Amino acid sequence: MPMQKIRRSSYLFIAILITVFLIVFFVQKTHKRITSSHNCRFWGIIFSEMSVSLADTVRAHLDSLRSLSASNPDGWGFGYFVTPDTSDLLAIITRGEPAAQRDPRYVIELENMIKYTKHCGIAHVRSGTSGPSSGIPDPHPFLRRSLNRDFEMILAHNGNIPVKQLLALINAINPLYIELNPPDYAPDYVDSDLYTVFIMEIIDTYLNLTIEDCIVTAITKLDSAIGLSAGKFNFVMSDGTNIWALNYDRSLVDRSSLYLYPNVSESAFWIAASVPLDTLNILWAAVPNSTLVVLHPNESPRFIRILNNEPPGPLAPQFDIIYPNPFREEVNIRYCLGQNATSLALKIFDINGRLIKEFAMPAPYSLLPTTITWDGIDTQERKVPSGIYYCVLNIDDESLIRKLILIR
């Protein structure tokens, strides 16, 4: 009898442990769904002409985005501009309710976007955090037209913003604006929907400001309004001519991210995405937190800092030896200026301070991370011997130094 009681007690204890484990597991899973930077993923492109190779890149990226619907299962959406005549741009929005992985219409609409879009497109997969979280098509991208300017935009958001504070901020600026330019979802508000309305409200209110200045104004006001609450403000937005992409996350951990593709100084197209998609990470450039990027084909990206209501300032330059180090045949050196520079030089010196190699650095200098490969050859096209070398990056009056170890 005592043994039976012991067994029953043991079974009961094990059952309690299993129950507690399951409760903790589901609570953590639910919490991660609410707070994770995986609350939605977006992708946006701006280009001059759609080529065959660019179309293949778009397919590869958006197929990778589709795979992310496993953790973003609440629908998908596309937004892009077409030209029904020679002058006007017409916004097209298509959405689906099942997860992108389970919806064959995703691929059909992807091909339609490649075929018909004029200069820009945006894609999104959703993990809902406010408003209807399931049973509806993905509400992203949002389409909104200005009341006071000739301006129309599509916007996709990645993150979460407290709805109560966002709604109060909209009403504080103009109590009638919600009625004049109503959100798509009410009264069960979607935070991203209100976020889009708020940005357009700033554009409609501060008519003397540029779109970039309006975005900075909106973000600084929103940052102040939500106080100590967490918020992830990341978005990609387009008017059919430009793309604005923002990385702004108030969280201390599990931060959202923003990346640009390709990793070059100028390009006929630019892509902004929440995460690198389907290609080597080295081809993507990470955008720092609190930064707005303005993208236009055949122009270098413009970076605008947004730092807790402080005026924009330069980013600190970054300089590192990526891999391998020590090296035998070649080594990859990466740098990022973080600010405009008037002079730039990258040189290799030996341990005695003699110049071994100098790389050509033609202006204009890219603000994106740049990788240069040194193959252990000096300026006379001779292999240098094993030993310690120093790589020096001169940015205007600043010098950054990293040690290299060559093993033949």
N, C-alpha and C positions, 0 to 999 in steps of 0.2 A: 504493500500500500504506500509506504513512504516513497518508494522508487517511482510509482505511478504519479504521485504528486510532484516529484521532482521533474519527471518528464513533461507533465502538463505545464509546469511553471516554465520549463525551458522553451517549450513550444510557444507559450504565450509571450515570453520575452522576445523570441525570434520574430514572432508576428508583429509585435510592437515596433521592433527595430525596422522591419521591412516597411511598415506603414509610415513611420517617421521619415525613412529614406525617400519613399515615393512622394510624400508631401513636400519635402525640401527640394527634391528634383523638379517637381512641377512648378513650385514657387520660383525657383531660380530660372527655370526656362521661361516662365511668364515675365519675370523681371527683366531678363535679358532681352526679350522681345520688345519690352517697353523702352529700355534705356540704351540698347546697343546701337552703335553707329551703323548697324545693318538695317536701321529703320529707313528703308527705301534706298534705291541706287539710281543714279541718273547718268546720262551720256548726252553730249551735245556736239554738233559739228558746224563749222562755218567754212565755206570753200568758194573758189572762183568758178571752177568747172568740174563736173563729175566725170572722172576718167574711169577706165576699166580697172586699173589698179586700185584707185580710191574706192570704187564700189566693192572690190574684194576685201579691202580693209574694213569698210563699214559692215559687211556681212560677218567678218570674223569677230569684230568687237561686239556686235549686237547678238551674235550667237552666244558669246561669252556672257553678256548681260542676261540673256535668257536663262542660262544655267544658274544665275544668282537668284532666280525666283524660288529656289528650294528654301531659302531663308527670307524671301520677300514674296509670299504667296498670294497677296491680296490684289491681284490683277496687274495689268500692264497698260502702257499708253505711249502713243507717238504724237508728235506735233511738228509741223513743218509748213513752209510757205511755198505756194505755187504762183505762177503768173498766168492768169486767164487771158490777159492781153499784154501789151508791151510795156506797160507802166505800173500797173497796180500789183501789189502782193496780196494774196488771199491765204489766210491761215487755215490749215486743215488739221483737225484733231481726231484721232481714232483711239478707242479704248477697248479693253477686254476685261472680263470679270474673273475667269479662271486664272490660275497661275500660268505664266508664260510658257513654262515647260509643258503644260497640259493643253495648250490652246493652239491649234494649227493656224488660226487666223493671225497669230503673231508673225509668222514667217511671210504670210501673204502681204500684210501691211508693211513689213520691213521692205519687201521688194517694191511696193507701191511708193514708199518714201524715196528709195534710191532712184526710181524711174521718173518721178514727177517733181521732186523737191527742187526749189530754186535757191541755192546758196546756203541754206541752213536746215537743220533738223534736230529734234530732241527726242530721246527715248527714256523710259522710266519703268522700273518695277517697284511695287509697293509692299511695305509692311506697315499696316495701319496702326496709328497711335491715338487718333482722335476721330470723332464723328463715326459714321458707319465703317467698321473695320473689315467687313466681309459682306458678300451678297450683292455688291455693287461693282461696276467697272472701276478701274483705277481712275481717280479724279485728276491725276496728273497726265500731261502738262495742262496748266491752267491758261486760258486765253482771256485777255483783258484789254479793253480799249480805253485810252485816256478821254476824259470829258473835256479837257481844256487845251489839249495839244493834238497834233496829227501824229499820234504814236499808238501803236498796238504791239503787244508783246505776248509771247508764250513763255511759261516758267515752270520748272520742275524743282522740287525741294527735297532735300535729304536731311532728315532729322526730326526734331520735335520742339515746339514752342508752346508755353502755357497759353491756352485759349483765353482764359479770363483776362489776363493782363493785356493780351493782344487786342481783344475786343474793346477794352477800356481805353487803350491808346488811340485806336481808330476814332472812337466817339469823342475823345478829348480834343482832337485836332478839328474835327468837323462832325457834330452830332447827326447831320443829315447825310453823310457820305455813304453809309451803309444802304440807305434807301436809293440814293442816286446811282450807285454802282454796286449792286447787291452781290454777295457771295453766292456761289453755286449751291452751297449746302447750308441750310438754316431751318430750325434753330439748333439742330445737332451739328454744330460747326466742325469743320475740318481745319486744323491749325494751318496747314499749308495754303488752303483756300483764303483764309483771313490774312495770312502773310502776303499773298499776292495782292489782295485788295489794299493792304496797308502801303505796300511799295508804290502802287499806282496812286494812292491818295497823296503821297509825298510828291510824286511827279506832277499831279494836278494842282498842288498847293504852291509849290516853290517854282513858279514858271520862269524865274530868272536863272535857275540852276541848270547845269547839264544833267544828263541821265546819270552819269557817274557820281556827280555831287549829290543828286537826289538819293542814290543808293547809299552813299556814305551817311547822309543825314538820317535816312530810315534806320540803318543799322545802329547808329549811335543812340538814337531815340529809343529804339527797342531794347538795346542793351541796358539803358538806364531804367526803363519802365519795369522790367521783370525782376529788378532787385537781385536777391540772392538765388533766385530760381535758376536751374540749369536750362540751357537752350542751345540748340544746334541750328544755325541759320543757313547752312550751305545751300546754294542753288545754282542752276544754270538757266540763263534767260536770253531771249533773242527777239529782235524786231525784224528779222529777215535780212539785215545788213551787217549787224554786229552780234557778237556773243559777249555777255557779261557772266562771269563765273566767280562765285564767292566761296571762300573757306573761312568760316567764322564759327567757332565752337567754344562755349563758355565752360565746358566740362573739364575737369582736371584729369580724368581717366577716360579710356574708351573713346577717344576723339574721332570725329569724322575726318575725312581726308578729301583732297582734291588733287587731280593730276592732269597735266597737259601732254598732248601727243601731237607731232613728233618732237623729239628733243633736239631742236635746231634753232638758229637765230631768226630765220624768216622761212615762211612756208606758204604754198598756195592754198593750204587748208590748215585748220586747227581743230583739235578735239579736246574737250574737257570732260572728265569722268570722275565719279566718286572713287573708283579704284582702277588700277591698270587692268586692261581687258585683253586677254588672249595673246599678247605679245610680250617680249622680254621686258622686264621692269626697267632695264637700262635705257629703253627708248621712251620712257615716260619721265616727266619732270614733276616732282612734288611741289605743290604750292604751299607756302607757309601759312599757318593759322593767322587770322585777322588780316587777310589779304583779298582784295578784289582784283580780278584780271579782266582786261578788255582785249578781245580778240577780233582781228580783221584779216582777211586773206592778204598774203603778200606783204604783211607788215609784222614787225616784232611785237610780241605781247606787251601791254602796258600793265604794270603792277602798281596798285594803290593800297597803301597800308591803312588799316582801321584799328586803332589801339585805344579802346575804352575812352572814346571822346577826345583823344589826343590827336593833334594834326599828324598826317602821314609822315613817316620817317624812313630812312634807308634801312635795308636789311643788312645784317652782318655778312660779310663774305665767308664762303665755305671753301675749304681746300683739303683734299685727302688723297691718299694712295689707296685705290680701291682693291686691286688684286693683281697678281699675287705679290707679296713682299715678305720675304726675299723672293727674287725671280731669277729665271735662267735665260729665257729668250726675250720676253717683253713684259712690260708693266703698264697698267692702266691708271692714269692720273685724272682725277675729276675735280673741277672747281665750279663755283657759282659766285658771280660777282655780288648779286644782291642789290646793286645800285649802279647807276650810270658811271662809266669811267672814261677819262680822257686819254689814258695810256695803260697799256697792258703788256706784260712780258712774262714768258715762262722759260726758265733756263735750268740746265743741269750742270752742277759743278762737282769736281772730285774732292777728295778729303783735304787736298792742299789748296783748294780755292781756285783751281784753274777751270775756265769755262770749257765744258765738254760738248754741250749741245744747246742750241737756242731754237725755239719753235716760232714760226711765223704766226703772228696774231693780228690779222687785218681787222681794221675797224669797218663797220660799227660792231661793238662788242655785245654778244648775246647776254641777256640777263638770266637765261635758263641754264641749268646745270650742263656743263660741257665736259666731254671725256677726250683725252689725248693719250695716245699710246706711244711709249718709247721702246724701241727695239734693241737698246744697248749699243747703238751705233753713234759715233761722234760726228762732228761737222765735216770731217774728212772721209766719211763713209767707212771708217774702220771700227772693228769690234773693240769695245773697251774691255779691260781685264776685270776679273772679279774684284769686289771691294765695296766700300761704302761711298755713296754719292748723295748729293743734296739737291733736291728739287726746289727751286725758288720761284714763287709767283709774285710779281711786282704789280700792284694795282695803284696807279697814281703814286702817292708817297708812302704807301704801305707795302711791306714785304712779308710774305708768309713762307715758311720753310718746312719741308718734310724730308725725312731720311729714307734713302733707298738702299737696299742691299742686293748686289748682283752676285750670283754664284754660277760660274761657268762649269 
